[in-house]
């Protein structure tokens, strides 16, 4: 699915992993407040460093084990510091890897390229245009 990067929820309806623009975040905690009554997936954590717009130095951290991808945190952010990306493959065998700290949220997802799904009699897998495949 190809959607423009940096869109907000009403513009496409697709909700992937959050991306945090740390230079825009003020640490107001509105995202945490909005999420608190839904799942409590967002917590504010301190980050070392100096940030001109965020004197408290606290930023959102998202636990994708709890997140329901409702997008209310993105809609509530008055500073456009959060947006939803196209990255939706977040599964892992380690529960702790589902917790995305602020610096990890600030890393935009890498482009996965174009691939198509191939189903055979005994197998199903993705094949990218370069010829490599990832079996499921």
Secondary structure, DSSP 8 states (H G I E B T S, - for coil): ----TT--GGGT-----EEE-TTT-----HHHHHHHTTT--EEEEE-SS--TT-TT-EEEEEETTT-----HHHHH-TT--EEE-S------S-GGGGEE-HHHHTS-------EEEEE-SS-EEEEETTS-EEE-
